[in-house]
Each structure stands twice: as C-alpha cells, then as structure tokens.
C-alpha cells in the first residue's frame, strides 16, 4: 500500500488536552507523557508489541484522578487509528493473541468490524497499580473500541499480580492489533467483508 497509514488527532476539553500521532506501519517507536507513569508504560507496550509508532501527549485533571485522562487517551487513540486505517482495504481485519507474564495469562481478540463493542473480563487482584487505578483499563479500552469502531474481547485467564495481569492485557491487545492491521497479500486490496465495506 503506497498511502501512508498515519493520523494525528487532538482532543481539547475542559478536562483534558490530548494529541495522538500514529503510524500503523511503524517500527514500535513511542513517546508518551500522560502524567501517569504506569499508563505510559502500558502505552509503550502497544507501540512496541504492535509495531506501531505512537506519540501521545496528554494534560489532564490529575488533581482529581486519572479517569478523564485515561478515558480520553483511549478515545483519541481510537479516533487516530480509525483515521489511519482508512477504507480497510487489504487488512486481515481479525486479530488475536495470548500473552503470558509469569503467572498471568491474557487473551485479546479484535475485529475491525465497524461495530464498536467491548467485552472485558479482567478480575484485577489489586485496585491500584502504582498511581494507576486498575478500573481505568476498562475505560481506556471502552473509549478505544467506541472510536476505532472495533469489536474487542479481552480476557485475563489467570493471574495473581495486578501489574502482570494488566501488562499481559496490553501486550495481547498490541499483538492482536498488529495482526488485524497487517496487509494480507492474498486479498489484493479487497475489503474483508461480504458486504464490500466495513
């Protein structure tokens, strides 16, 4: 594909100011500044293991908590990926991955269906991971699914350490995303749907 699959999206509200730049055909380079260290670490997993280049800069009302920042980063990243993927011609569309980390194991399945939906079953063993509220993982993926127009199933199959649980989820998401966005040499640029569009 000769057209670059890149996008830049900014979101400016009374709660957050966010800019996301994405290159879906990158090499896994990342630059992150959200004010939440663990969240930056998780975003880096998406870049590194998804082989996408990501630059995410966020200023949010962290004096309240991290909710608005994490949710709005998910929304803005979803918008950027949606723009970058374009017509979806030639992509594999579906992606899945299992990722372990010590005792933890997670599975993520994604479909660039054009229909937003999230099913997430991750029984975190701790409410906080550093300064990151583990409940916000759901808010991030909900925002992403709604605005990238993807169907996303996320399951933590086992795990006792919340850091490990969360990291396997983000890594599996990255690998599933990478698979779904890969160009299929057998599809000859066709949209992977019997409807002809997604």
C-alpha positions as CSV (number, residue, x, y, z in Angstrom):
1,X,0.0,0.0,0.0
2,X,1.5,3.3,-1.1
3,X,-0.7,5.6,1.0
4,X,0.8,6.2,4.5
5,X,-1.4,4.8,7.2
6,X,-0.9,7.8,9.6
7,X,-3.0,10.2,11.5
8,X,-2.8,13.0,14.0
9,X,-5.8,13.8,16.3
10,X,-6.2,16.3,19.0
11,X,-8.9,16.4,21.7
12,X,-9.3,19.5,23.8
13,X,-12.0,19.6,26.6
14,X,-12.4,21.3,30.0
15,X,-10.9,18.1,31.5
16,X,-8.1,17.1,29.1
17,X,-5.9,18.3,26.3
18,X,-4.6,15.3,24.2
19,X,-2.7,14.9,21.0
20,X,-2.1,11.5,19.4
21,X,0.1,10.8,16.4
22,X,0.1,7.2,15.0
23,X,1.8,5.4,12.2
24,X,0.3,1.9,11.7
25,X,3.3,0.8,9.6
26,X,5.9,1.9,12.1
27,X,8.7,0.1,13.9
28,X,7.3,0.3,17.5
29,X,8.7,3.7,18.5
30,X,6.9,5.5,21.2
31,X,6.8,8.8,23.1
32,X,4.4,9.2,26.0
33,X,3.6,11.9,28.5
34,X,0.3,11.4,30.3
35,X,1.3,12.2,33.8
36,X,0.6,8.6,34.9
37,X,3.8,6.5,34.9
38,X,2.2,3.1,34.7
39,X,-0.2,4.1,32.0
40,X,2.8,5.4,29.9
41,X,4.4,2.0,30.4
42,X,1.2,0.3,29.1
43,X,1.0,2.6,26.1
44,X,4.6,1.7,25.3
45,X,3.6,-1.9,25.2
46,X,1.1,-1.1,22.4
47,X,3.7,0.6,20.4
48,X,6.5,-1.9,20.9
49,X,4.5,-5.1,20.5
50,X,2.0,-3.7,18.0
51,X,4.8,-2.3,15.8
52,X,3.0,1.0,15.5
53,X,4.7,4.3,16.1
54,X,2.8,6.3,18.8
55,X,3.3,9.8,20.2
56,X,0.7,10.5,22.9
57,X,0.9,13.8,24.8
58,X,-1.8,14.4,27.5
59,X,-2.6,17.0,30.1
60,X,-5.5,16.2,32.3
61,X,-7.1,17.0,35.6
62,X,-4.9,14.6,37.6
63,X,-5.6,16.6,40.7
64,X,-9.0,14.9,40.7
65,X,-7.9,11.5,39.5
66,X,-6.7,9.7,36.3
67,X,-10.1,8.8,35.0
68,X,-10.6,11.6,32.4
69,X,-7.0,11.4,31.2
70,X,-7.0,7.6,30.6
71,X,-10.5,7.5,29.1
72,X,-9.8,10.4,26.7
73,X,-6.5,8.9,25.6
74,X,-8.4,5.8,24.7
75,X,-11.0,7.9,22.7
76,X,-8.3,9.9,20.9
77,X,-6.2,6.9,20.1
78,X,-9.3,5.2,18.7
79,X,-10.0,8.2,16.5
80,X,-6.5,8.2,15.3
81,X,-6.4,4.5,14.4
82,X,-9.8,4.8,12.7
83,X,-8.5,7.6,10.5
84,X,-5.2,5.9,9.8
85,X,-6.7,2.6,8.7
86,X,-8.9,4.3,6.2
87,X,-11.0,2.1,3.9
88,X,-9.6,-1.1,5.5
89,X,-8.8,-2.4,2.0
90,X,-6.4,-5.3,2.3
91,X,-6.2,-5.7,6.0
92,X,-6.6,-9.0,7.8
93,X,-9.4,-7.5,9.8
94,X,-9.3,-10.0,12.7
95,X,-6.5,-10.4,15.2
96,X,-6.0,-12.5,18.3
97,X,-3.2,-13.1,20.8
98,X,-2.4,-14.9,24.0
99,X,0.3,-13.3,26.1
100,X,1.8,-14.7,29.4
101,X,3.8,-12.9,32.0
102,X,5.0,-15.2,34.8
103,X,1.8,-16.5,36.5
104,X,-0.6,-14.2,34.4
105,X,-2.1,-15.1,31.0
106,X,-4.4,-12.9,28.9
107,X,-6.2,-13.3,25.6
108,X,-7.4,-10.5,23.3
109,X,-9.4,-10.8,20.1
110,X,-10.2,-7.8,17.9
111,X,-12.3,-7.3,14.8
112,X,-12.2,-4.1,12.7
113,X,-15.9,-4.7,12.1
114,X,-17.1,-1.1,12.0
115,X,-19.3,-2.0,15.0
116,X,-18.0,-0.8,18.4
117,X,-18.2,-3.3,21.2
118,X,-16.2,-4.3,24.3
119,X,-16.4,-7.5,26.4
120,X,-13.8,-7.4,29.1
121,X,-13.3,-9.9,31.9
122,X,-10.2,-8.9,34.0
123,X,-10.6,-9.6,37.7
124,X,-7.7,-7.4,38.9
125,X,-6.2,-8.6,42.2
126,X,-5.4,-5.0,43.3
127,X,-7.3,-1.7,42.9
128,X,-4.1,0.3,42.3
129,X,-1.0,-0.4,40.2
130,X,1.4,2.4,41.3
131,X,-0.7,5.5,40.8
132,X,-2.9,3.8,38.1
133,X,-6.4,2.8,39.1
134,X,-6.9,-0.7,37.6
135,X,-10.5,0.0,36.8
136,X,-9.4,2.6,34.3
137,X,-8.1,-0.2,32.0
138,X,-11.7,-0.8,31.1
139,X,-12.3,2.9,30.5
140,X,-9.3,3.1,28.1
141,X,-10.4,0.1,26.1
142,X,-14.1,1.2,26.0
143,X,-13.0,4.6,24.6
144,X,-10.8,2.9,22.1
145,X,-13.4,0.4,20.9
146,X,-16.1,3.1,20.6
147,X,-14.0,5.4,18.5
148,X,-11.9,2.9,16.4
149,X,-15.2,1.1,15.7
150,X,-13.8,-2.3,16.6
151,X,-15.2,-5.2,18.4
152,X,-12.9,-6.2,21.3
153,X,-12.9,-9.2,23.6
154,X,-10.4,-9.1,26.5
155,X,-10.0,-11.9,29.0
156,X,-7.4,-12.4,31.7
157,X,-7.4,-16.1,32.0
158,X,-5.3,-16.3,35.2
159,X,-3.1,-14.1,37.3
160,X,-2.3,-13.1,40.9
161,X,-0.3,-9.9,40.4
162,X,-2.3,-6.9,39.1
163,X,0.8,-5.5,37.3
164,X,1.3,-8.7,35.5
165,X,-2.4,-9.0,34.7
166,X,-2.6,-5.5,33.2
167,X,0.6,-5.9,31.2
168,X,-0.5,-9.1,29.6
169,X,-3.7,-7.5,28.6
170,X,-2.0,-4.5,26.9
171,X,0.6,-6.7,25.2
172,X,-2.0,-9.1,23.9
173,X,-4.0,-6.1,22.7
174,X,-0.9,-4.9,20.8
175,X,-0.3,-8.2,19.2
176,X,-3.9,-8.7,18.2
177,X,-4.0,-5.1,16.8
178,X,-0.8,-5.8,14.8
179,X,-2.3,-9.0,13.3
180,X,-5.6,-7.3,12.4
181,X,-3.9,-4.4,10.7
182,X,-1.5,-6.4,8.7
183,X,-1.9,-6.2,4.9
184,X,-2.9,-9.6,3.6
185,X,-1.0,-10.3,0.3
186,X,-3.7,-12.7,-0.8
187,X,-6.6,-10.2,-0.5
188,X,-5.4,-8.0,-3.4
189,X,-6.6,-4.9,-1.7
190,X,-10.1,-6.1,-1.2
191,X,-12.2,-5.1,1.8
192,X,-12.5,-8.2,4.1
193,X,-16.3,-8.4,4.2
194,X,-19.0,-9.9,2.1
195,X,-20.8,-6.6,2.4
196,X,-18.0,-4.9,0.5
197,X,-17.4,-2.3,3.2
198,X,-16.7,-2.1,6.9
